[in-house]
Amino acid sequence: MRLSPPTGKTFWPAVGALALGILLWIVPTGADLSPDIPFWLTAAGGILLTLGSVFNKI
């Protein structure tokens, strides 16, 4: 399997989702957020980054 670097269209949204998910997990907010939101946001960022590396031109 050959991996390619993700394009900027895939990399930056994935990094943003990862960073926001980790930030929501670490920093307590006053909003009533479900504890699942940071997990799924971080998971979506990781999956997007993985898909961008596995598939060419995503």
KELUMSE-693758 format. One record per residue: residue number from 1; residue in one letter; x, y, z of N, C-alpha, C in turn. Coordinates in steps of 0.001 Angstrom, whole numbers, plus 500000, padded with zeros to 6 digits. Layout:
KELUMSE-693758
(NUM 'A' (X Y Z) (X Y Z) (X Y Z))
...
END
This chain:
KELUMSE-693758
(1 'M' (500846 498835 500000) (500000 500000 500000) (500896 501234 500000))
(2 'R' (500634 502119 499055) (501382 503372 498994) (500536 504485 499588))
(3 'L' (501112 505203 500517) (500414 506329 501120) (500887 507616 500467))
(4 'S' (499961 508531 500269) (500303 509829 499698) (499989 510900 500736))
(5 'P' (500700 512011 500686) (500367 513086 501623) (498995 513663 501288))
(6 'P' (498193 513968 502302) (496873 514537 502027) (497005 515944 501451))
(7 'T' (496018 516331 500675) (496022 517683 500110) (495648 518680 501207))
(8 'G' (495831 519934 500913) (495493 520973 501887) (494012 521020 502205))
(9 'K' (493171 520649 501214) (491718 520627 501436) (491328 519562 502445))
(10 'T' (492134 518537 502597) (491846 517463 503540) (492601 517664 504843))
(11 'F' (493839 518111 504744) (494696 518207 505919) (494203 519235 506934))
(12 'W' (493928 520459 506477) (493577 521513 507424) (492226 521310 508114))
(13 'P' (491158 520865 507443) (489932 520562 508186) (490113 519411 509179))
(14 'A' (490930 518421 508803) (491168 517303 509712) (491924 517765 510946))
(15 'V' (492946 518587 510763) (493702 519111 511902) (492815 520011 512754))
(16 'G' (491962 520799 512112) (491031 521645 512864) (490063 520833 513702))
(17 'A' (489519 519764 513134) (488593 518906 513881) (489309 518208 515035))
(18 'L' (490530 517738 514778) (491309 517105 515847) (491604 518088 516971))
(19 'A' (492045 519277 516616) (492387 520278 517629) (491157 520713 518424))
(20 'L' (490043 520936 517741) (488826 521351 518432) (488299 520249 519343))
(21 'G' (488361 519011 518888) (487917 517900 519732) (488767 517746 520974))
(22 'I' (490078 517866 520823) (490965 517770 521987) (490762 518961 522913))
(23 'L' (490590 520152 522336) (490367 521347 523144) (489071 521248 523938))
(24 'L' (487997 520772 523315) (486730 520602 524029) (486825 519545 525119))
(25 'W' (487703 518581 524934) (487870 517525 525930) (488659 518040 527140))
(26 'I' (489661 518895 526878) (490533 519368 527953) (489942 520563 528700))
(27 'V' (489466 521549 527968) (488999 522797 528572) (487524 522671 528941))
(28 'P' (487201 522887 530214) (485788 522829 530591) (485036 524036 530033))
(29 'T' (483868 523784 529482) (483046 524863 528939) (481793 525000 529782))
(30 'G' (481185 526165 529736) (479959 526391 530486) (478742 525838 529776))
(31 'A' (478889 525487 528508) (477759 524982 527727) (477482 523525 528093))
(32 'D' (476226 523148 527965) (475845 521756 528209) (476120 520932 526964))
(33 'L' (477351 520480 526825) (477726 519636 525693) (477702 518182 526118))
(34 'S' (477270 517365 525221) (477338 515935 525473) (478804 515518 525534))
(35 'P' (479168 514593 526426) (480558 514160 526468) (480989 513416 525206))
(36 'D' (480035 513036 524380) (480365 512322 523148) (480861 513248 522039))
(37 'I' (480530 514530 522106) (480892 515458 521024) (482400 515561 520838))
(38 'P' (483202 515781 521894) (484658 515836 521659) (485225 514534 521096))
(39 'F' (484693 513410 521552) (485166 512124 521047) (484895 511979 519558))
(40 'W' (483660 512243 519133) (483301 512056 517731) (483964 513092 516832))
(41 'L' (484180 514294 517349) (484872 515314 516569) (486326 514917 516344))
(42 'T' (486976 514409 517382) (488354 513950 517256) (488440 512724 516352))
(43 'A' (487494 511806 516497) (487480 510615 515646) (487263 510990 514180))
(44 'A' (486374 511928 513920) (486126 512359 512536) (487370 513001 511927))
(45 'G' (488083 513793 512710) (489321 514394 512214) (490375 513352 511898))
(46 'G' (490496 512361 512749) (491465 511288 512505) (491104 510446 511299))
(47 'I' (489819 510161 511143) (489373 509376 509992) (489578 510161 508704))
(48 'L' (489276 511449 508724) (489478 512280 507539) (490959 512344 507168))
(49 'L' (491823 512472 508154) (493260 512503 507893) (493741 511183 507337))
(50 'T' (493224 510079 507859) (493596 508756 507360) (493114 508560 505923))
(51 'L' (491881 508938 505644) (491361 508802 504285) (492139 509660 503299))
(52 'G' (492551 510845 503734) (493341 511701 502866) (494712 511135 502564))
(53 'S' (495242 510312 503476) (496552 509695 503254) (496455 508421 502421))
(54 'V' (495367 507687 502582) (495227 506412 501885) (494792 506615 500442))
(55 'F' (493807 507479 500221) (493305 507682 498882) (493975 508882 498246))
(56 'N' (494266 508756 496980) (494949 509808 496253) (493964 510876 495816))
(57 'K' (494332 512124 495915) (493555 513276 495458) (492231 513460 496177))
(58 'I' (492223 513246 497470) (491021 513569 498263) (491277 514874 498964))
END
